[in-house]
Amino acid sequence: MKTSIRILKLLVLIIYIAGCDSESDQSEGGKQLSIIPQPVKMSLSSGEFELKSSSVIFHSGEELLPLAEYLADEISTASGLELQINEGKGKGINLLLQEDLLNTLGTEGYKLNVTSGGIEIAAAKSGGLFYGIQTLLQMFPAGEECEECEDDEVEFQCVAIEDFPRFKWRGLLLDVSRHFFTTDEVKKMIDEMVRYKYNVLQLHLTDDQGWRLEIKQLPELTTTGAWRVPRTGLWWDREVPQEGEAATYGGFYTQEQMKDLIEYAMFRNVNILPEIEAPGHSLAAIAAYPYLSSTGKKYNVNPGSKFYAIDDNSICAGKETSYEYMEKVLSEVADLFPFEYVHIGGDECFKGFWKKCPDCQKRMKENGLKDENELQSYFIKRLEKILEAKGKKLIGWDEILEGGLAPNAAVMSWRGMQGGITAAKAQHHVVMSPVEYAYIDFYQGDPAIEPPTYAMLRLKKVYEFEPVPEGVDPGYILGGQGNLWTESVPTFRHAEYMLWPRSFALAEVLWSPAESRDWNNFVQRTETHLTRLEQADINYAVSFCDAIITPSKNEKGELLIELGSELEGVDIYYTFDNTYPDDHSFLYKQGEKLPVQKDADTFRVITYRDGKPLGRIITVSIADLIKRVS
């Protein structure tokens, strides 16, 4: 089954590529460079440099030897060429540190020049060299071009590139609480994301469904909190834990494993941002230490069953023992993670049990707090003091604005852009991560043929994301982040499916100049990169090739169906008669609203390009379409 699915995806991709216009303003002599994210400046010229097995990687000092070795390994994987490494400069690939580039390119910018005489990558800092290397690796032939390469030679188009990021924070979040991912899987994600110049990986380490990090002073957090009863099926529809049922599903990272992961990421210019959820989303911690909640009851780690406002999953903000607990946790986290920020969550805190809690009400009265929102703000401000004492900065979801923002906190805005706007206007730093543009756990194609999730976020919508709202000082916008929550993502293979190609789009939003954004050009480059993912056995979605079905009702209450596509130049064919559509079926005319044929119970649709199938056949019942507009 796996092989047949991969063949089908590749056929769809080949057909799609064959149908695309190969013209581009990046072309020179019929050739094109497909770089994601788009460089700031790129000028192609005639000629090529021939990289051969006799070529050498030169570096300008001992500190660059690890980068040179990394490049040699990547070239070996991409082409089979085994290159030598020498200090100095010569005809080959040259890695150069040039401090004078700092003012123009910053710490992550680089220059990459390919001439017939060699390749030169120069930067002020090693991070810039690393990103120059990623661009070079994207220039290796892909797909059929790669198969045509001789074993002992690879040709590179002559080009001059000057490049640097628009934003300093270019992040992805991986939720390892709802489903646990091994260190090898996390490393694989790091390797995939750095190719597209991401530099922050937020690990959602704790939640109601699992605690994933060893805290030496609080061993029950992992011996109890890291494990739940095994369940499959739809999230929130799962059976609650039964009396005596063994909690066998889960896992956690020891501090030694996390140190190894941090080191792996830092070499690749990635900061790992730990997220420790508080005061809400804390049921796994409360299952380990019941005294943390306002009720003090014994709860189980949640397996994906309904529990909100039933079980007390918020840490009590009234008891002093809660702050003692948080100090133990955050102190070890601060010591373990070198990144300047620690994420404390702060979102979706249910405060119903606080209203009935004598400790919470007493704390409010003693501190002149008018409501439970201000009590949460008091809690967050206490956490900020703990972190600042350890030399760290606090960042949290935009709910930490409610009741008053901690003095120096940064805000990650997820409930749209407004939280970020409010924080930035109050002169707090912001990471924009709005649900409507950045939640890559959502559907990316029609729900009838996609794994179940909650809402829709198509590739083109991600590409339209603008992190700096009008009227906001861009100096307070650190950047943006895509979030992969994993309630409906049980395997790493499926995590890849959700990440790519939407994370291509986000990478370009966060790195490239806003004025250079061009959807059609981006789609052309995406073709090449999906081929690269296929070669590397990285999973991805081709949902953007599928038809878009938009049902509505007329004034009589009758169902109408409008069809569309994310792509230009696509023909759409459909049927109502339970047959599979092809290019002999009804051809959809743009803008029309199709009435449902009498007694039809099923609608099917497929996209074609240049007379060949492009997307997948979507089959959806008329009853389901009616539900979509009810």
C-alpha positions as CSV (number, residue, x, y, z in Angstrom):
1,M,0.0,0.0,0.0
2,K,2.8,2.4,0.9
3,T,4.6,1.8,-2.4
4,S,1.4,2.3,-4.4
5,I,0.6,5.6,-2.7
6,R,4.1,6.9,-3.3
7,I,3.8,6.0,-7.0
8,L,0.4,7.7,-7.2
9,K,1.8,10.9,-5.6
10,L,4.9,10.9,-7.9
11,L,2.7,10.5,-11.0
12,V,0.5,13.4,-9.9
13,L,3.7,15.5,-9.3
14,I,5.2,14.5,-12.7
15,I,2.0,15.4,-14.5
16,Y,1.8,18.7,-12.5
17,I,5.4,19.6,-13.4
18,A,4.9,18.7,-17.0
19,G,2.0,21.1,-17.2
20,C,3.7,24.1,-15.6
21,D,5.1,27.0,-17.4
22,S,8.9,26.9,-17.1
23,E,9.5,30.6,-17.8
24,S,10.8,32.6,-14.9
25,D,12.7,35.8,-14.3
26,Q,15.3,33.6,-12.7
27,S,16.0,31.9,-16.0
28,E,19.3,32.3,-17.9
29,G,19.9,30.3,-21.1
30,G,16.8,28.1,-20.5
31,K,17.9,27.2,-16.9
32,Q,16.1,28.1,-13.7
33,L,17.1,28.0,-10.0
34,S,14.3,27.0,-7.7
35,I,15.3,28.4,-4.3
36,I,13.0,28.4,-1.3
37,P,12.8,30.9,0.4
38,Q,13.4,33.3,-2.4
39,P,16.8,35.1,-2.0
40,V,16.9,38.9,-1.6
41,K,19.1,39.4,-4.6
42,M,19.9,36.8,-7.3
43,S,21.5,37.3,-10.7
44,L,22.0,34.4,-13.0
45,S,24.7,34.5,-15.7
46,S,25.9,32.2,-18.5
47,G,28.2,29.3,-17.8
48,E,28.6,26.6,-15.2
49,F,31.0,25.4,-12.6
50,E,31.8,21.7,-12.7
51,L,32.0,20.1,-9.3
52,K,34.0,16.9,-9.6
53,S,35.2,14.1,-7.3
54,S,38.6,15.9,-7.4
55,S,37.2,19.2,-6.1
56,V,38.1,20.4,-2.7
57,I,36.1,22.2,0.1
58,F,38.3,25.0,1.4
59,H,37.7,26.9,4.7
60,S,39.2,30.0,6.2
61,G,40.0,28.6,9.6
62,E,39.8,25.7,12.1
63,E,36.5,27.0,13.5
64,L,34.8,26.3,10.1
65,L,36.1,22.7,9.8
66,P,32.8,21.3,11.3
67,L,30.8,23.2,8.7
68,A,33.1,22.0,5.9
69,E,32.6,18.4,7.1
70,Y,28.8,18.9,7.2
71,L,28.9,20.2,3.7
72,A,31.0,17.3,2.5
73,D,28.5,14.8,4.0
74,E,25.5,16.6,2.4
75,I,27.2,16.6,-1.0
76,S,28.0,12.9,-0.6
77,T,24.4,12.2,0.1
78,A,23.1,14.4,-2.7
79,S,25.6,13.3,-5.5
80,G,27.9,10.5,-4.3
81,L,30.9,12.8,-4.6
82,E,33.4,12.4,-1.8
83,L,35.2,15.7,-1.6
84,Q,38.4,16.5,0.3
85,I,38.6,19.3,2.9
86,N,41.6,21.7,3.2
87,E,42.2,25.0,5.0
88,G,42.9,27.9,2.7
89,K,41.4,29.0,-0.6
90,G,41.4,27.4,-4.1
91,K,39.4,26.2,-7.0
92,G,36.5,24.4,-5.5
93,I,34.1,25.4,-2.8
94,N,35.3,28.2,-0.5
95,L,33.8,28.9,2.9
96,L,34.8,32.4,4.1
97,L,34.1,34.4,7.3
98,Q,34.2,38.1,6.5
99,E,33.4,40.3,9.5
100,D,32.9,43.3,7.2
101,L,29.7,41.8,5.9
102,L,28.0,42.1,9.3
103,N,26.6,45.6,8.7
104,T,25.0,44.7,5.4
105,L,24.0,41.1,5.9
106,G,23.7,40.7,9.6
107,T,24.5,37.5,11.5
108,E,22.4,35.2,9.3
109,G,23.0,36.7,5.8
110,Y,25.5,35.4,3.2
111,K,26.9,35.9,-0.2
112,L,27.0,32.9,-2.6
113,N,28.9,33.3,-5.9
114,V,29.2,30.6,-8.5
115,T,31.6,31.2,-11.4
116,S,33.3,28.9,-13.8
117,G,36.3,29.0,-11.5
118,G,34.6,27.9,-8.3
119,I,32.0,28.5,-5.6
120,E,32.4,31.0,-2.8
121,I,30.2,31.3,0.2
122,A,31.0,34.3,2.5
123,A,29.3,35.5,5.7
124,A,30.0,37.5,8.8
125,K,29.1,34.6,11.1
126,S,28.9,30.9,10.9
127,G,25.1,31.0,10.9
128,G,25.2,32.9,7.6
129,L,27.6,30.4,6.1
130,F,25.2,27.6,7.2
131,Y,22.3,29.2,5.3
132,G,24.6,29.8,2.2
133,I,25.3,26.1,2.3
134,Q,21.5,25.4,2.4
135,T,21.1,27.5,-0.7
136,L,23.9,25.7,-2.5
137,L,22.4,22.3,-1.6
138,Q,19.1,23.4,-3.1
139,M,21.0,24.1,-6.4
140,F,21.9,20.4,-6.8
141,P,20.0,18.8,-9.6
142,A,16.7,17.2,-8.7
143,G,14.5,14.5,-10.3
144,E,15.3,13.6,-13.8
145,E,18.1,16.1,-13.9
146,C,19.8,14.3,-11.1
147,E,19.5,11.0,-12.8
148,E,21.2,12.5,-15.9
149,C,24.3,13.6,-13.8
150,E,27.5,11.8,-14.3
151,D,28.7,10.0,-11.2
152,D,31.9,12.1,-11.0
153,E,30.5,15.5,-11.9
154,V,27.7,18.0,-11.0
155,E,27.2,21.2,-12.9
156,F,26.1,24.4,-11.1
157,Q,24.7,27.4,-12.9
158,C,26.7,30.6,-12.5
159,V,24.9,32.9,-10.2
160,A,25.5,35.7,-7.7
161,I,23.3,35.7,-4.6
162,E,23.1,38.2,-1.7
163,D,20.7,37.1,0.9
164,F,19.6,37.8,4.5
165,P,16.3,37.2,6.5
166,R,13.5,39.6,6.9
167,F,12.7,38.4,10.4
168,K,15.0,37.0,13.2
169,W,12.3,34.5,14.4
170,R,11.4,31.9,11.9
171,G,9.8,29.1,13.8
172,L,7.9,25.9,13.7
173,L,6.2,24.2,16.7
174,L,6.0,20.5,17.2
175,D,3.6,19.2,19.7
176,V,5.2,16.2,21.4
177,S,2.7,16.0,24.2
178,R,-0.4,14.8,22.4
179,H,1.8,12.3,20.6
180,F,5.4,11.5,21.5
181,F,8.1,11.7,18.9
182,T,11.6,10.2,19.4
183,T,14.8,12.2,19.4
184,D,15.6,10.7,16.0
185,E,12.3,12.0,14.6
186,V,12.9,15.4,16.1
187,K,16.3,15.5,14.5
188,K,14.8,14.6,11.2
189,M,12.4,17.5,11.5
190,I,15.3,19.8,12.3
191,D,17.2,18.6,9.2
192,E,14.1,19.2,7.1
193,M,13.3,22.7,8.4
194,V,16.9,24.1,8.2
195,R,16.9,23.4,4.5
196,Y,14.3,26.2,4.3
197,K,16.2,28.5,6.8
198,Y,13.9,28.1,9.9
199,N,15.8,28.9,13.1
200,V,13.4,28.2,16.0
201,L,11.8,24.8,17.0
202,Q,9.3,25.2,19.7
203,L,8.7,21.9,21.5
204,H,5.3,21.7,23.2
205,L,6.6,19.5,26.0
206,T,3.7,19.4,28.4
207,D,-0.1,19.4,28.2
208,D,-3.1,17.4,29.5
209,Q,-2.0,14.4,27.4
210,G,1.6,14.0,28.5
211,W,4.6,15.4,30.2
212,R,7.7,14.9,28.1
213,L,10.8,16.3,29.9
214,E,12.7,14.8,32.9
215,I,12.6,17.1,35.9
216,K,15.0,15.6,38.4
217,Q,13.4,17.2,41.5
218,L,10.0,16.0,40.4
219,P,10.3,12.4,39.1
220,E,6.6,11.6,39.1
221,L,6.2,14.1,36.2
222,T,7.7,11.4,33.9
223,T,7.0,8.2,35.8
224,T,3.3,9.1,35.9
225,G,2.7,12.2,33.8
226,A,4.5,10.8,30.6
227,W,2.1,7.9,30.2
228,R,-1.6,7.4,29.3
229,V,-3.9,4.6,28.4
230,P,-3.6,3.6,24.7
231,R,-6.4,4.9,22.4
232,T,-7.0,5.5,18.7
233,G,-9.9,7.0,16.9
234,L,-11.1,10.6,16.8
235,W,-9.7,13.0,19.3
236,W,-12.3,14.0,22.0
237,D,-14.4,10.9,21.1
238,R,-12.1,8.5,22.9
239,E,-13.1,6.4,25.9
240,V,-12.0,7.7,29.3
241,P,-9.4,5.7,31.2
242,Q,-11.0,2.7,33.0
243,E,-10.3,1.6,36.5
244,G,-7.1,-0.5,36.7
245,E,-6.3,0.1,33.0
246,A,-2.5,0.3,32.4
247,A,-1.0,3.5,31.1
248,T,1.4,2.3,28.5
249,Y,1.3,4.9,25.7
250,G,3.8,7.8,25.8
251,G,7.4,8.6,26.5
252,F,9.7,11.4,27.6
253,Y,13.2,12.9,27.0
254,T,15.8,12.5,29.6
255,Q,17.9,15.6,30.3
256,E,20.9,14.0,28.6
257,Q,18.8,13.2,25.5
258,M,17.6,16.8,25.4
259,K,21.2,18.1,25.7
260,D,22.1,16.0,22.7
261,L,19.1,17.3,20.8
262,I,19.9,20.9,21.7
263,E,23.5,20.5,20.6
264,Y,22.3,18.9,17.3
265,A,20.0,21.9,16.7
266,M,22.5,24.6,17.7
267,F,25.0,23.3,15.1
268,R,22.3,23.8,12.5
269,N,21.5,27.3,13.7
270,V,18.3,26.3,15.4
271,N,17.2,27.4,18.9
272,I,15.0,24.9,20.7
273,L,12.2,26.8,22.6
274,P,10.8,24.7,25.5
275,E,7.1,25.2,26.3
276,I,6.0,24.3,29.8
277,E,2.2,24.9,29.9
278,A,0.9,26.8,32.9
279,P,-1.5,27.3,34.6
280,G,-3.9,25.6,32.2
281,H,-3.3,22.5,30.1
282,S,-1.7,20.9,33.1
283,L,-3.6,17.7,33.7
284,A,-0.5,15.5,33.1
285,A,1.4,17.3,35.9
286,I,-1.7,17.2,38.1
287,A,-2.0,13.5,37.5
288,A,1.5,13.2,38.9
289,Y,1.1,15.6,41.8
290,P,-2.6,16.1,42.7
291,Y,-1.9,18.8,45.2
292,L,-1.2,21.2,42.2
293,S,-4.9,21.6,41.4
294,S,-7.6,23.5,43.3
295,T,-9.6,20.3,43.9
296,G,-6.7,18.1,45.0
297,K,-8.4,15.2,43.3
298,K,-6.6,12.3,41.7
299,Y,-6.9,12.5,37.9
300,N,-5.6,10.4,35.0
301,V,-3.4,11.7,32.1
302,N,-6.0,12.4,29.4
303,P,-6.0,10.1,26.4
304,G,-8.0,12.4,24.1
305,S,-11.4,12.0,25.8
306,K,-13.6,14.9,26.8
307,F,-12.6,16.4,30.1
308,Y,-12.5,20.2,29.9
309,A,-14.5,21.8,32.8
310,I,-15.0,18.3,34.1
311,D,-11.4,17.5,35.4
312,D,-9.5,20.3,37.0
313,N,-6.6,20.8,34.6
314,S,-5.4,24.2,35.9
315,I,-2.6,24.6,38.5
316,C,-4.0,26.4,41.6
317,A,-2.9,30.0,41.6
318,G,-3.7,30.4,45.2
319,K,-1.5,27.9,46.9
320,E,2.1,28.8,47.5
321,T,3.1,25.2,46.8
322,S,2.2,25.8,43.2
323,Y,4.9,28.5,42.9
324,E,7.4,26.3,44.7
325,Y,6.6,23.6,42.1
326,M,6.9,26.0,39.2
327,E,10.3,27.3,40.5
328,K,11.7,23.7,40.5
329,V,10.4,23.0,37.0
330,L,11.5,26.4,35.5
331,S,14.9,26.4,37.2
332,E,15.8,23.0,35.6
333,V,14.4,24.1,32.3
334,A,16.3,27.4,32.3
335,D,19.5,25.6,33.2
336,L,19.0,23.0,30.4
337,F,18.0,25.2,27.5
338,P,20.4,27.9,26.3
339,F,17.8,29.8,24.3
340,E,17.0,33.2,25.8
341,Y,13.2,32.5,25.9
342,V,11.1,30.0,27.8
343,H,7.5,29.6,26.7
344,I,5.0,29.2,29.6
345,G,1.8,28.7,27.6
346,G,-0.9,30.6,29.4
347,D,-3.6,29.8,27.0
348,E,-7.1,28.3,27.5
349,C,-6.9,28.2,31.3
350,F,-10.2,27.1,32.7
351,K,-10.8,29.1,35.8
352,G,-14.1,27.6,37.0
353,F,-12.4,25.7,39.8
354,W,-10.6,28.8,40.9
355,K,-13.9,30.5,41.5
356,K,-14.7,27.8,44.1
357,C,-11.2,27.5,45.5
358,P,-10.7,29.2,48.9
359,D,-6.9,29.5,48.3
360,C,-7.5,31.3,45.0
361,Q,-10.1,33.6,46.4
362,K,-7.9,34.4,49.4
363,R,-5.0,35.2,47.1
364,M,-7.2,37.5,45.1
365,K,-8.4,39.4,48.1
366,E,-4.9,39.7,49.6
367,N,-3.5,41.2,46.4
368,G,-6.5,43.3,45.4
369,L,-7.3,41.3,42.2
370,K,-10.7,42.0,40.9
371,D,-11.2,38.7,38.9
372,E,-9.7,35.4,37.9
373,N,-8.1,36.9,34.8
374,E,-6.1,39.2,37.1
375,L,-5.2,36.1,39.2
376,Q,-3.8,34.4,36.1
377,S,-1.8,37.6,35.4
378,Y,-0.5,37.5,39.0
379,F,0.5,33.8,38.4
380,I,2.3,34.7,35.1
381,K,4.2,37.6,36.7
382,R,5.4,35.3,39.4
383,L,6.8,33.0,36.7
384,E,8.5,35.9,34.9
385,K,10.4,36.7,38.1
386,I,11.5,33.1,38.4
387,L,12.8,33.1,34.8
388,E,14.4,36.5,35.0
389,A,16.3,35.3,38.1
390,K,17.7,32.6,35.8
391,G,18.6,35.1,33.0
392,K,15.6,34.1,30.8
393,K,12.8,35.9,29.1
394,L,9.2,34.8,29.3
395,I,7.0,34.3,26.2
396,G,3.4,33.1,26.3
397,W,0.3,32.8,24.2
398,D,-1.8,35.9,23.8
399,E,-4.1,35.0,26.7
400,I,-1.3,36.3,29.0
401,L,-2.5,39.8,28.0
402,E,-5.8,39.2,29.9
403,G,-5.6,40.7,33.4
404,G,-2.5,42.7,32.6
405,L,0.7,41.7,30.8
406,A,3.9,40.8,32.8
407,P,6.3,43.7,32.5
408,N,8.9,42.2,30.1
409,A,7.0,39.3,28.6
410,A,6.9,38.6,24.8
411,V,3.6,37.5,23.3
412,M,3.0,34.7,20.7
413,S,-0.3,35.8,19.1
414,W,-2.4,32.8,18.0
415,R,-6.0,34.0,18.3
416,G,-5.6,36.1,15.2
417,M,-3.4,39.2,14.9
418,Q,-5.0,41.4,17.5
419,G,-3.1,40.0,20.5
420,G,0.1,40.8,18.8
421,I,-1.1,44.2,17.8
422,T,-2.0,45.0,21.4
423,A,1.3,43.7,22.7
424,A,3.4,45.5,20.1
425,K,1.6,48.8,20.7
426,A,2.4,48.3,24.4
427,Q,6.1,48.0,23.3
428,H,6.4,44.2,23.9
429,H,8.0,41.9,21.4
430,V,5.7,39.7,19.4
431,V,5.8,36.4,17.4
432,M,2.9,36.3,15.0
433,S,1.4,32.8,14.8
434,P,-2.3,33.4,13.9
435,V,-4.6,30.5,13.6
436,E,-5.9,31.6,10.2
437,Y,-2.5,31.5,8.6
438,A,-0.1,29.4,10.7
439,Y,-1.9,26.4,12.2
440,I,-0.6,23.6,9.9
441,D,-2.5,20.9,11.8
442,F,-5.6,22.1,9.8
443,Y,-7.0,20.6,6.6
444,Q,-5.0,21.5,3.5
445,G,-7.5,20.0,1.1
446,D,-11.1,18.8,1.0
447,P,-12.1,17.0,4.2
448,A,-13.6,14.2,2.2
449,I,-10.1,12.9,1.2
450,E,-7.9,14.3,4.0
451,P,-7.3,12.8,7.5
452,P,-9.7,14.3,10.0
453,T,-8.9,17.5,11.8
454,Y,-10.6,20.8,12.7
455,A,-10.5,23.6,10.2
456,M,-9.0,24.6,6.8
457,L,-5.7,26.2,5.9
458,R,-4.7,25.9,2.3
459,L,-1.2,26.4,0.9
460,K,-2.1,29.7,-0.8
461,K,-3.6,31.1,2.4
462,V,-0.3,30.5,4.2
463,Y,1.6,32.3,1.4
464,E,-0.7,35.3,2.0
465,F,0.4,35.7,5.6
466,E,1.8,39.2,6.5
467,P,3.3,39.2,10.0
468,V,3.5,43.0,10.3
469,P,0.0,44.5,10.6
470,E,-0.6,48.0,9.3
471,G,0.1,50.7,11.9
472,V,2.4,48.5,14.0
473,D,6.1,49.3,14.6
474,P,7.9,46.4,12.8
475,G,10.7,46.6,15.4
476,Y,8.5,44.8,17.9
477,I,7.6,42.0,15.5
478,L,10.3,39.3,16.1
479,G,8.8,37.2,13.3
480,G,6.4,34.3,12.9
481,Q,5.8,30.7,13.5
482,G,3.8,27.8,12.2
483,N,2.3,25.4,14.7
484,L,1.8,21.7,14.2
485,W,-0.5,20.5,17.0
486,T,-0.7,16.7,17.0
487,E,-4.1,15.7,18.3
488,S,-4.7,14.3,14.8
489,V,-1.1,13.6,14.0
490,P,-0.1,10.2,15.6
491,T,3.0,9.5,13.5
492,F,6.0,11.4,12.2
493,R,5.2,10.4,8.7
494,H,1.9,12.2,9.0
495,A,3.6,15.1,10.6
496,E,5.7,15.5,7.4
497,Y,2.5,15.3,5.4
498,M,1.1,18.3,7.3
499,L,4.3,20.3,7.2
500,W,5.2,20.2,3.5
501,P,4.6,22.1,1.3
502,R,2.8,24.6,3.6
503,S,6.1,25.2,5.5
504,F,7.7,26.1,2.2
505,A,5.2,29.0,2.0
506,L,5.8,30.1,5.6
507,A,9.5,30.0,5.2
508,E,9.3,32.4,2.3
509,V,7.0,34.7,4.2
510,L,9.5,34.9,7.1
511,W,12.7,35.1,5.1
512,S,12.1,36.9,1.8
513,P,11.2,40.6,1.2
514,A,7.5,41.0,1.2
515,E,7.5,42.8,-2.1
516,S,9.1,39.8,-3.8
517,R,6.2,37.5,-3.1
518,D,4.8,35.9,-6.3
519,W,2.3,33.0,-5.9
520,N,2.7,31.6,-9.4
521,N,6.5,31.7,-9.2
522,F,6.4,30.1,-5.8
523,V,4.3,27.3,-7.1
524,Q,6.8,26.6,-9.9
525,R,9.6,26.4,-7.3
526,T,7.5,24.2,-5.1
527,E,7.4,21.6,-7.9
528,T,11.1,21.1,-7.7
529,H,11.2,20.9,-4.0
530,L,8.4,18.2,-3.8
531,T,10.6,16.2,-6.2
532,R,13.5,16.6,-3.7
533,L,11.2,15.5,-0.8
534,E,10.3,12.4,-2.9
535,Q,13.9,11.6,-3.5
536,A,14.6,11.9,0.3
537,D,11.6,9.8,1.2
538,I,10.0,12.7,3.1
539,N,6.2,12.7,3.1
540,Y,4.3,15.6,1.7
541,A,0.8,16.6,0.5
542,V,-0.3,17.4,-3.1
543,S,-3.7,18.8,-1.9
544,F,-3.1,22.1,-3.6
545,C,-3.6,20.3,-6.9
546,D,-7.1,19.2,-6.0
547,A,-10.4,20.9,-6.7
548,I,-12.0,23.2,-4.2
549,I,-15.7,22.6,-3.5
550,T,-17.7,25.5,-2.1
551,P,-21.3,24.6,-1.5
552,S,-24.0,27.2,-0.8
553,K,-27.8,27.5,-0.9
554,N,-30.0,29.7,-3.0
555,E,-33.0,31.7,-1.7
556,K,-35.2,28.6,-2.1
557,G,-32.8,26.5,0.1
558,E,-31.6,24.5,-2.8
559,L,-27.9,23.3,-2.8
560,L,-25.5,24.9,-5.3
561,I,-21.9,23.9,-5.9
562,E,-19.1,26.2,-6.9
563,L,-15.7,24.8,-7.9
564,G,-12.2,26.3,-8.0
565,S,-8.5,25.6,-7.7
566,E,-5.5,27.1,-6.0
567,L,-3.7,26.9,-9.3
568,E,-4.1,28.7,-12.6
569,G,-4.8,27.0,-15.9
570,V,-6.7,24.1,-14.5
571,D,-9.7,22.3,-16.0
572,I,-12.2,20.8,-13.6
573,Y,-14.5,17.9,-14.5
574,Y,-17.4,16.5,-12.4
575,T,-20.1,13.9,-12.2
576,F,-23.4,13.4,-10.3
577,D,-24.1,9.9,-11.6
578,N,-21.8,7.8,-9.4
579,T,-19.2,7.5,-12.1
580,Y,-15.6,8.6,-11.9
581,P,-14.9,11.8,-13.7
582,D,-12.4,12.3,-16.5
583,D,-11.9,14.7,-19.3
584,H,-15.0,13.3,-21.0
585,S,-17.2,14.3,-18.1
586,F,-18.9,17.6,-17.5
587,L,-16.4,20.5,-17.8
588,Y,-16.9,23.2,-15.1
589,K,-17.2,26.8,-16.3
590,Q,-15.5,29.3,-14.0
591,G,-17.9,31.2,-11.8
592,E,-21.0,29.0,-12.3
593,K,-23.0,27.6,-9.4
594,L,-24.0,24.0,-10.2
595,P,-27.5,22.9,-9.2
596,V,-27.6,19.3,-7.9
597,Q,-29.0,16.9,-10.5
598,K,-32.3,15.4,-9.5
599,D,-32.0,12.3,-7.1
600,A,-28.2,12.5,-7.1
601,D,-26.6,11.3,-3.9
602,T,-22.9,11.6,-4.8
603,F,-20.7,14.3,-6.3
604,R,-17.3,13.7,-7.7
605,V,-14.7,16.1,-9.1
606,I,-11.1,16.0,-10.5
607,T,-8.7,18.6,-11.9
608,Y,-6.9,18.2,-15.2
609,R,-4.0,20.2,-16.8
610,D,-3.0,19.9,-20.4
611,G,-5.3,17.0,-20.9
612,K,-3.9,14.9,-18.1
613,P,-5.2,14.2,-14.5
614,L,-3.7,16.6,-12.0
615,G,-5.3,16.3,-8.6
616,R,-7.1,13.5,-6.8
617,I,-10.7,12.5,-7.4
618,I,-12.8,13.9,-4.6
619,T,-15.9,11.9,-3.7
620,V,-18.4,13.5,-1.4
621,S,-22.1,12.8,-0.6
622,I,-24.8,15.3,-1.3
623,A,-25.9,14.9,2.3
624,D,-22.4,15.9,3.5
625,L,-22.4,19.0,1.2
626,I,-25.7,20.0,2.7
627,K,-24.2,19.7,6.2
628,R,-21.4,22.0,5.2
629,V,-23.8,24.9,4.6
630,S,-26.3,24.1,7.3
